[in-house]
Structures are given as C-alpha cells and as structure tokens.
Amino acid sequence: MVFDEGKLATVESWKTEEPHSDAAFPPLVFLQLLFGRCSLAELRAAFPDCWAKAEATVLLDALFPKAYSCVIPEG
C-alpha cells in the first residue's frame, strides 16, 4: 500500500519471498479488519488461522481500528 498525504494512493499485489510473515488471514477475512467490522482480537478468536506477531498487532490495531463503516457499491 502506498499512502500520499495521509490518503491511500495505490495498492499493488505483493508476495514475500521469505518463508516468514508477520501476519496471516484466511481468504477475505482481512476485509473485515480493513472496513472496521471486527478488531484483530475478534478475528483471532473467530478464526484459528488468523494470527499476527506482536509488532504487527500494534500496527494493524493502529491502522485499522474497529469502527462503523458503510460500503456502498457503485452502480
């Protein structure tokens, strides 16, 4: 993700070449964190394969706090 002046500018597909990650989510589960529907702690409780290292937890909690959101599709 690339941010410009506090706004999300671009998002590109990324895959690490290292075998170790700092966080992992089952398919589509990250969207619940992204849109504020669930906190990381709630996702961890609901999905056993959702995890994050301590440093990643701090970052994810800061970037994606639980909050009300309303996503309306175009069209």
C-alpha positions in Angstrom: 0.0 0.0 0.0 1.2 3.5 -0.9 0.0 6.5 1.1 0.2 10.1 -0.2 -0.6 12.9 2.2 -2.5 10.5 4.5 -4.6 9.0 1.8 -4.3 5.6 0.2 -2.8 6.3 -3.3 -2.2 2.8 -4.7 -2.4 -0.9 -3.8 -0.3 -3.5 -5.5 -0.3 -7.2 -5.3 2.7 -8.4 -3.1 4.1 -11.7 -2.1 7.1 -12.2 0.1 9.9 -14.4 -1.0 10.8 -15.1 2.6 9.0 -18.0 4.3 8.2 -16.0 7.4 5.4 -13.5 7.6 4.3 -11.1 10.4 0.6 -11.7 10.0 -1.8 -14.0 8.1 -5.5 -14.1 7.4 -7.8 -16.7 5.7 -9.2 -15.6 2.4 -11.4 -12.5 2.6 -11.1 -12.2 6.4 -8.7 -9.2 6.2 -11.6 -7.2 4.6 -13.4 -7.4 8.0 -10.4 -5.7 9.6 -9.9 -3.3 6.7 -13.5 -2.0 6.9 -13.7 -1.8 10.7 -16.3 -4.6 11.1 -14.1 -6.6 13.5 -11.0 -5.9 15.6 -7.9 -8.1 15.2 -8.6 -9.7 18.6 -12.1 -10.6 17.4 -10.8 -12.1 14.2 -8.2 -14.1 16.1 -11.0 -15.5 18.4 -13.2 -16.4 15.4 -10.6 -17.8 13.0 -7.8 -20.0 14.4 -5.6 -19.5 11.3 -5.7 -15.7 11.7 -2.6 -14.5 13.6 -0.1 -11.7 13.9 3.2 -11.2 15.6 3.4 -8.6 18.5 4.8 -5.8 16.3 2.3 -6.5 13.5 -0.6 -6.5 16.0 0.3 -3.0 17.2 0.5 -1.7 13.6 -2.7 -3.4 12.5 -4.6 -2.1 15.5 -3.4 1.4 14.8 -4.1 1.3 11.1 -7.5 -0.5 11.2 -9.4 0.3 14.4 -12.9 -1.1 14.9 -15.4 1.4 13.7 -18.7 1.8 11.9 -18.4 1.7 8.2 -20.9 1.6 5.3 -19.6 0.4 2.0 -21.9 1.2 -0.9 -21.1 -0.4 -4.3 -21.1 1.8 -7.4 -23.9 1.4 -9.9 
